[in-house]
Amino acid sequence: MPPLSDTQAQEYHAAGFVLARGFYTRSEIDLLYRSAKEDNELDRRSFGRADGEGGVVRLSLWNHPGDGVYGMFARCERIVRSCEKLLADEVYHYHSKMILKDAKVGGAWAWHQDYGYWYQNGVLEPRLTSVFIAVDPCTRLNGCLQVIRHSHLAGRINHVLTGDQAGADKERVEEMLKRPDRFPLEYVEMEPGDALFFHSNLLHRSDQNKSDNPRWSMICCYNAKSNDPYKDSHHPRYTPLTVVPDDAIVNVGVKRFADSGDVAWLEDNRDSSARALAEAEG
């Protein structure tokens, strides 16, 4: 699969997101699936975030990509060059996370913008992008991502704490949803290997997983080099990214199955984007 095309980049800037079907091959996503599902360290390092609806979202989070399967997904040429096209700059890895939305118990995410969190980290512009990679099928039944098309054009919206999560101003979101001609709500159903690229100001959420099927996904986040934060935070400032050929995913999968040995995990008490936001607001 090549990097995003010019047409796909135009769609991203117009809508706030673009869905690349089959961005990773079946053999590549199978390696990620096996690595994640059998990775005891990934499971041990996970922590929960109450969703304010009685559910808990479980996730594992790390800053710098390693040399194993997770790192190869985040560092391979097709994803890095795609993000460089979208941000018109060299990019670096801001962080990655695995969202472990388990069957029957996986919690919801409130409506939010990623920049609503990252603004607190000294990032001056919303020149960041996230790539949601489906590990399991993502359906409406198991809590697929929901997005509001064009919502990135509204700029950064104030965020307040809901449970353990920072959510966008509900009144403003509700007003957008009353205008489906301008801000259509879309459910992004995905197959394993599909990748959704989305703007850091795009409003998105997901429902609880009340189905019998898990909905695991990996999200890789990138910042533009020229958007280097002006202060230190729990996510990195500009760190050069070593890009690898696309075939590095399968090659490393043959040599080394799990990635956990060289992942710089972030513990629960260091995952402070939402917490810093709550503290800043008193």
Protein Blocks (a to p, Z undefined) as FASTA:
>chain_A
ZZddfklmmmmmmnopacdehkbcfklmmmmmmmmmmmmklmmmpccddehnopacdddd
dfbdcfbfklmmmmpmklmmmmmmmnopacddfbdcdddddehkaccdddddfklmmmmn
opabfcbcdddddfbdcdfknopacddehklmnopaddddehjbccddfklmmmmmmmmm
lmccddddddehiacdddfkbccdddddfbfbdcdddddddddfklgcfbdcfbdcdddd
ddddfklmmmmmmmombfmlmcccddfklmmmlmmmmmmnZZ
